[in-house]
Amino acid sequence: MSENAAPTTGLDRQADAAIPRKRVLAWALWDWGTQPLNTVLITFVFAASYLTSEHFIDPAVAALGPDDPAYGRALAELAANYGYAGFIAGIAVLLLAPVIGQRADVSGRRKRWLGWSTLALVLLQFGLFFVSADPAYFWFGAILIGLMQVVQDIAGVNYNAMLVSVSTPRTVGKVSGLGWGMGYVGGIVALGAVIVAGAFNFWGMPTDDGLGYRVIAVFCAVWTVVFALPLFLEVPETPPAQDRPQVGFFRSYVIVAKDVVGLWREARPTFWFLVASAIYRDGLTGVFTYGAIIAAQAFFFPETSVQAFGLVALFVAGAAAFVAGFVDDRFGSRAVVVVSLTGMVVAGVVIVVLHPLGPVVFWAAGLFLCLFVGPAQASSRSFLARITPAGRESEVFGLYATTGRAASFLTPLLWGLVVQLTGAIIWGTLAVLFVVLVGLAMLALVREPSRAPA
C-alpha cells in the first residue's frame, strides 16, 4: 500500500454516524475530572509546595533556615529524588503503554481498561492523604505520584483512542478541542477552589502535619470520581479489532514491533507523525515546566504574580483549544498544528529579544504563546485519530504516549546546558523553542493522506 493511500481508519467508519451530544460531553468530562491531578497535585500545590518542601528534610537542617547552605542542599536533594521517581515512571510508561494499547484493541475492552486505570488513579490520590509531614514519608509520596503518572498516561492511551467513538471525520477537531479545553478549565476551577480554601485557612480546619495538603488530595480524588463517571455510563465499548490474534502479554511486544514496521510500510504518515510529535510535544511540556521559572527568575515575578499568570495562561490555552477545534475541522489538523508551533516560536523569540523591557513583555508575549499551546495539543490528538488505521487506535495512541516519553529528555537536557553555559535563565527559553522548531521541521515529512473508500 502506498504512502498516499492510507488504510481505512476508525473515523472513516464513523462518517455517517450520529453521535449524541451527551456522549461527547461525557467523554470530555473525563478530561475535566482527571486534570486536577496534574494542575493541583503534580504542578502547583502538593508536589511543589509540600512534598519537596522543608516538611520532608531533617528537622535540624530545616531549623537552620533558608540562608544556610545545608538547607538549600537538602531541598535540592528532595527535588532530585522527586525527579528520579518521575524518571522511573517514564520508563514504566515507555515499556507498558503500547502493549496495553495493543491488547485493548484486540480484546475490544478500551473502556474496561480505562475504568480500571481510572479507579487506580482515584485510589492513588486518596493514598496521598497518608503522606504525613515527616521525612520518613517522602518516598511514599514520591512513589504514589510516580505511579499516578504511569497510570494516568496508560489511562490516556485508551481515553484518547475512544475519541474515534465520539466523533466523525467532520467533528473530530471540535471534539478533541472540547476535551482539551474542558481539561484546562477543570484544572483552573479546581486550583481556584484550593487557593480560596487556603486564603480562608481551610475554614478553621487544623493544618498541622500537612493535613491541609492531604485533604486537598482527597478533594482531587472525589473530583475525579464525580466527573469521570459519566463516560462509563454514556460512551459504549468498542468492538474487538478484526483479524488480530489474542496473544500472551510478552508475545504482545513482538506484535507491537511488527506493527511498528507495518506502520512504516502501510501508514507512513502515522509513523512520521509519531516521531515529529514526540519532539515538539516535549517542547510543549517545557513551556509549562519552565515558564514559571522564567517568570520568577528572569522577569522577577513575585509568587502571587506567578500564580496569577498560571491561572490566566491555563484559561487562555483551554479557550484557544476549544475554538481551534472548529478551525481544525475546517482547514485540517495538520494546518492547526503547523500554525500553532510557528506562533509559539515567534512569541518565544519576542520574549527573549524584548526581555529588557520587563514583566509587561512576559505577560503579553507569554499569554500570546499560550494561545497556541492548547490548539497544538488538541489538533495533534485529532490528527492522529484521522490517520490511524481502523482497529489499532489504542495501540497507536499507546505508541503516541511511548514516543513522547522517549523524547522527554530533550528539553530538560538542552535547558540545563544553555542555562549553565550562559549563566542566564532567559536564554533557556531558546532551548525550549529549538525543540519545538525541530518538531515543526519534522512535520514536513507528514501529509494528510488521501483515502480510498471504506
ROMAR-242749 format. One record per residue (C-alpha): residue number from 1; x, y, z. Coordinates in steps of 0.02 Angstrom, whole numbers. Example, Ala and Ser with C-alpha at 12.3 -4.5 7.8 and 13.67 -1.06 7.14 Angstrom:
% ROMAR-242749
<1 <615 -225 390>> <2 <684 -53 357>> 
This chain:
% ROMAR-242749
<1 <0 0 0>> <2 <71 169 -48>> <3 <109 309 74>> <4 <-28 419 -2>> <5 <-166 288 9>> <6 <-177 253 194>> <7 <-283 113 265>> <8 <-463 141 316>> <9 <-472 225 486>> <10 <-597 211 627>> <11 <-656 387 584>> <12 <-692 331 405>> <13 <-810 201 475>> <14 <-895 335 580>> <15 <-926 450 431>> <16 <-1116 436 435>> <17 <-1136 406 622>> <18 <-1250 516 727>> <19 <-1157 545 891>> <20 <-1269 601 1036>> <21 <-1208 762 1116>> <22 <-1220 688 1291>> <23 <-1097 552 1237>> <24 <-973 684 1179>> <25 <-994 784 1340>> <26 <-974 627 1447>> <27 <-811 587 1357>> <28 <-744 764 1379>> <29 <-788 766 1564>> <30 <-658 632 1597>> <31 <-526 760 1549>> <32 <-607 885 1667>> <33 <-610 755 1806>> <34 <-429 700 1795>> <35 <-345 867 1760>> <36 <-328 920 1945>> <37 <-207 776 1966>> <38 <-86 873 1855>> <39 <-133 1052 1899>> <40 <-156 1035 2087>> <41 <-59 882 2143>> <42 <90 873 2025>> <43 <118 1051 1964>> <44 <62 1190 2081>> <45 <17 1125 2254>> <46 <53 953 2327>> <47 <221 911 2248>> <48 <287 1089 2228>> <49 <232 1164 2394>> <50 <226 1012 2507>> <51 <320 855 2455>> <52 <479 949 2402>> <53 <472 1074 2545>> <54 <557 1084 2715>> <55 <422 970 2787>> <56 <522 824 2720>> <57 <701 868 2767>> <58 <790 835 2931>> <59 <709 948 3063>> <60 <881 1000 3123>> <61 <927 1059 2948>> <62 <757 1141 2924>> <63 <788 1241 3084>> <64 <943 1319 3003>> <65 <833 1419 2885>> <66 <845 1463 2700>> <67 <1005 1564 2722>> <68 <1106 1411 2770>> <69 <1187 1313 2626>> <70 <1141 1147 2708>> <71 <957 1196 2698>> <72 <971 1229 2511>> <73 <1065 1067 2481>> <74 <931 968 2574>> <75 <793 1043 2467>> <76 <894 1011 2309>> <77 <912 829 2360>> <78 <724 815 2382>> <79 <696 890 2209>> <80 <823 772 2132>> <81 <745 619 2214>> <82 <573 675 2156>> <83 <645 688 1981>> <84 <714 511 1992>> <85 <540 448 2037>> <86 <471 535 1883>> <87 <609 461 1775>> <88 <564 285 1833>> <89 <382 323 1797>> <90 <429 374 1621>> <91 <522 212 1592>> <92 <370 114 1650>> <93 <258 205 1526>> <94 <386 178 1390>> <95 <377 -10 1419>> <96 <192 -33 1455>> <97 <90 92 1354>> <98 <100 16 1178>> <99 <73 -162 1237>> <100 <-79 -116 1343>> <101 <-148 -18 1196>> <102 <-123 -164 1078>> <103 <-210 -283 1197>> <104 <-357 -163 1219>> <105 <-380 -154 1030>> <106 <-379 -342 1010>> <107 <-497 -377 1154>> <108 <-615 -232 1120>> <109 <-604 -178 1302>> <110 <-543 1 1294>> <111 <-675 62 1415>> <112 <-639 -79 1537>> <113 <-452 -38 1534>> <114 <-494 145 1559>> <115 <-610 102 1702>> <116 <-479 3 1798>> <117 <-346 136 1771>> <118 <-465 275 1825>> <119 <-505 178 1983>> <120 <-318 160 2015>> <121 <-297 349 1994>> <122 <-432 381 2123>> <123 <-355 260 2249>> <124 <-180 334 2224>> <125 <-247 509 2254>> <126 <-333 450 2412>> <127 <-168 370 2461>> <128 <-84 541 2469>> <129 <-190 578 2623>> <130 <-72 464 2720>> <131 <85 560 2671>> <132 <120 645 2837>> <133 <240 792 2852>> <134 <390 687 2901>> <135 <549 642 2804>> <136 <508 458 2828>> <137 <356 481 2714>> <138 <444 567 2568>> <139 <474 412 2463>> <140 <298 351 2498>> <141 <230 512 2425>> <142 <353 516 2279>> <143 <312 336 2233>> <144 <125 371 2239>> <145 <143 520 2123>> <146 <258 420 2008>> <147 <128 282 2000>> <148 <-7 412 1964>> <149 <94 474 1815>> <150 <112 297 1749>> <151 <-72 256 1771>> <152 <-130 422 1700>> <153 <-25 401 1543>> <154 <-91 224 1520>> <155 <-269 284 1550>> <156 <-240 420 1421>> <157 <-197 288 1291>> <158 <-372 215 1293>> <159 <-458 382 1329>> <160 <-378 460 1176>> <161 <-418 306 1071>> <162 <-602 324 1120>> <163 <-602 491 1027>> <164 <-649 387 874>> <165 <-806 326 966>> <166 <-872 502 998>> <167 <-830 593 837>> <168 <-837 585 647>> <169 <-716 649 514>> <170 <-813 812 514>> <171 <-814 837 703>> <172 <-654 758 770>> <173 <-565 925 784>> <174 <-705 1006 885>> <175 <-723 855 998>> <176 <-536 842 1033>> <177 <-529 1030 1066>> <178 <-678 1016 1183>> <179 <-588 883 1284>> <180 <-427 982 1299>> <181 <-522 1142 1336>> <182 <-626 1062 1473>> <183 <-469 986 1547>> <184 <-387 1156 1560>> <185 <-542 1238 1632>> <186 <-568 1095 1755>> <187 <-390 1121 1816>> <188 <-422 1308 1836>> <189 <-582 1281 1936>> <190 <-501 1151 2049>> <191 <-345 1256 2077>> <192 <-453 1409 2111>> <193 <-551 1311 2242>> <194 <-389 1261 2326>> <195 <-325 1440 2325>> <196 <-487 1502 2403>> <197 <-480 1367 2537>> <198 <-301 1418 2578>> <199 <-349 1602 2584>> <200 <-480 1562 2716>> <201 <-362 1447 2811>> <202 <-470 1297 2768>> <203 <-611 1375 2870>> <204 <-529 1335 3036>> <205 <-477 1156 2998>> <206 <-312 1107 3083>> <207 <-172 1106 2956>> <208 <-28 1036 3059>> <209 <61 879 2997>> <210 <22 933 2819>> <211 <-163 898 2843>> <212 <-215 1041 2728>> <213 <-117 969 2582>> <214 <-176 792 2621>> <215 <-358 847 2618>> <216 <-326 931 2451>> <217 <-275 759 2383>> <218 <-440 686 2444>> <219 <-533 830 2362>> <220 <-447 789 2196>> <221 <-492 605 2213>> <222 <-676 644 2242>> <223 <-671 766 2096>> <224 <-608 626 1983>> <225 <-746 507 2039>> <226 <-885 633 2008>> <227 <-831 695 1837>> <228 <-756 536 1763>> <229 <-911 431 1797>> <230 <-1020 495 1651>> <231 <-900 422 1522>> <232 <-930 247 1588>> <233 <-1118 273 1584>> <234 <-1136 354 1413>> <235 <-992 301 1299>> <236 <-1011 125 1225>> <237 <-874 -5 1225>> <238 <-780 -31 1062>> <239 <-789 -196 968>> <240 <-631 -302 958>> <241 <-515 -275 811>> <242 <-547 -392 666>> <243 <-420 -525 613>> <244 <-297 -487 753>> <245 <-244 -632 865>> <246 <-257 -628 1054>> <247 <-85 -672 1123>> <248 <3 -677 1291>> <249 <73 -520 1373>> <250 <255 -543 1324>> <251 <209 -601 1149>> <252 <121 -432 1133>> <253 <291 -347 1123>> <254 <331 -448 967>> <255 <164 -400 891>> <256 <195 -215 930>> <257 <367 -222 849>> <258 <291 -298 692>> <259 <153 -168 693>> <260 <279 -25 700>> <261 <361 -97 545>> <262 <187 -110 470>> <263 <154 73 506>> <264 <312 118 412>> <265 <259 13 262>> <266 <72 45 257>> <267 <36 203 356>> <268 <190 311 330>> <269 <106 474 386>> <270 <61 393 553>> <271 <239 334 579>> <272 <318 504 542>> <273 <189 597 644>> <274 <231 490 796>> <275 <414 541 775>> <276 <382 727 744>> <277 <252 746 881>> <278 <365 660 1008>> <279 <490 802 983>> <280 <377 954 981>> <281 <266 887 1121>> <282 <421 884 1231>> <283 <440 1068 1190>> <284 <257 1099 1235>> <285 <288 1016 1403>> <286 <439 1128 1428>> <287 <331 1283 1407>> <288 <236 1246 1568>> <289 <382 1161 1656>> <290 <500 1309 1639>> <291 <379 1453 1607>> <292 <356 1487 1793>> <293 <545 1484 1820>> <294 <571 1609 1679>> <295 <436 1723 1750>> <296 <506 1716 1927>> <297 <692 1724 1893>> <298 <710 1814 1726>> <299 <565 1937 1744>> <300 <564 1943 1936>> <301 <379 1900 1959>> <302 <329 1882 2143>> <303 <246 1717 2192>> <304 <70 1790 2182>> <305 <103 1853 2005>> <306 <169 1683 1951>> <307 <9 1600 2014>> <308 <-99 1733 1932>> <309 <-8 1711 1767>> <310 <-28 1522 1781>> <311 <-216 1535 1803>> <312 <-235 1655 1657>> <313 <-119 1551 1548>> <314 <-221 1393 1581>> <315 <-382 1484 1538>> <316 <-309 1556 1377>> <317 <-240 1386 1322>> <318 <-404 1299 1361>> <319 <-514 1426 1272>> <320 <-399 1426 1121>> <321 <-402 1236 1113>> <322 <-592 1238 1108>> <323 <-601 1371 972>> <324 <-463 1291 870>> <325 <-567 1132 858>> <326 <-683 1220 736>> <327 <-533 1279 634>> <328 <-465 1101 637>> <329 <-622 1031 557>> <330 <-623 1170 427>> <331 <-440 1176 374>> <332 <-368 1014 441>> <333 <-273 959 597>> <334 <-100 975 519>> <335 <-129 1157 473>> <336 <-179 1199 651>> <337 <-25 1113 722>> <338 <93 1200 600>> <339 <19 1373 632>> <340 <19 1343 821>> <341 <200 1288 830>> <342 <252 1434 719>> <343 <158 1556 830>> <344 <243 1485 985>> <345 <416 1508 910>> <346 <378 1688 860>> <347 <309 1730 1034>> <348 <458 1648 1119>> <349 <582 1748 1016>> <350 <490 1907 1064>> <351 <506 1860 1248>> <352 <695 1841 1230>> <353 <726 1993 1121>> <354 <616 2113 1221>> <355 <664 2042 1390>> <356 <748 2206 1448>> <357 <578 2294 1441>> <358 <521 2197 1594>> <359 <368 2099 1654>> <360 <246 2176 1530>> <361 <336 2081 1392>> <362 <311 1914 1478>> <363 <128 1950 1513>> <364 <92 1999 1333>> <365 <203 1880 1235>> <366 <185 1739 1361>> <367 <-5 1739 1350>> <368 <6 1756 1161>> <369 <115 1600 1162>> <370 <-13 1509 1269>> <371 <-144 1542 1135>> <372 <-56 1410 1031>> <373 <-15 1276 1162>> <374 <-192 1208 1182>> <375 <-229 1203 994>> <376 <-64 1114 961>> <377 <-108 981 1090>> <378 <-289 958 1037>> <379 <-255 953 850>> <380 <-111 832 875>> <381 <-234 710 951>> <382 <-365 735 816>> <383 <-234 721 678>> <384 <-176 554 746>> <385 <-356 495 751>> <386 <-375 546 569>> <387 <-226 445 508>> <388 <-233 289 620>> <389 <-287 126 537>> <390 <-455 61 599>> <391 <-446 -59 747>> <392 <-273 -1 801>> <393 <-319 160 891>> <394 <-269 107 1067>> <395 <-106 32 1006>> <396 <-59 187 906>> <397 <-106 304 1048>> <398 <-1 192 1158>> <399 <144 222 1040>> <400 <99 407 1048>> <401 <123 403 1236>> <402 <281 299 1219>> <403 <366 408 1089>> <404 <325 560 1194>> <405 <415 481 1342>> <406 <560 426 1232>> <407 <595 607 1183>> <408 <558 683 1352>> <409 <743 709 1392>> <410 <773 834 1251>> <411 <705 994 1326>> <412 <772 966 1504>> <413 <944 924 1434>> <414 <954 1075 1319>> <415 <879 1188 1453>> <416 <1014 1136 1577>> <417 <1156 1155 1453>> <418 <1102 1325 1388>> <419 <1070 1398 1561>> <420 <1234 1328 1627>> <421 <1336 1393 1481>> <422 <1257 1566 1476>> <423 <1226 1588 1662>> <424 <1058 1670 1624>> <425 <884 1593 1639>> <426 <813 1695 1494>> <427 <922 1605 1366>> <428 <845 1441 1421>> <429 <691 1500 1326>> <430 <786 1468 1165>> <431 <815 1286 1216>> <432 <627 1258 1227>> <433 <597 1348 1062>> <434 <731 1246 975>> <435 <645 1082 1020>> <436 <478 1149 958>> <437 <561 1208 797>> <438 <641 1037 764>> <439 <472 953 786>> <440 <394 1080 668>> <441 <526 1041 537>> <442 <491 855 556>> <443 <309 887 512>> <444 <368 919 334>> <445 <376 729 319>> <446 <193 712 367>> <447 <48 734 246>> <448 <-137 710 272>> <449 <-162 564 154>> <450 <-297 542 25>> <451 <-407 394 69>> <452 <-479 253 -29>> <453 <-665 221 2>> <454 <-700 116 157>> 
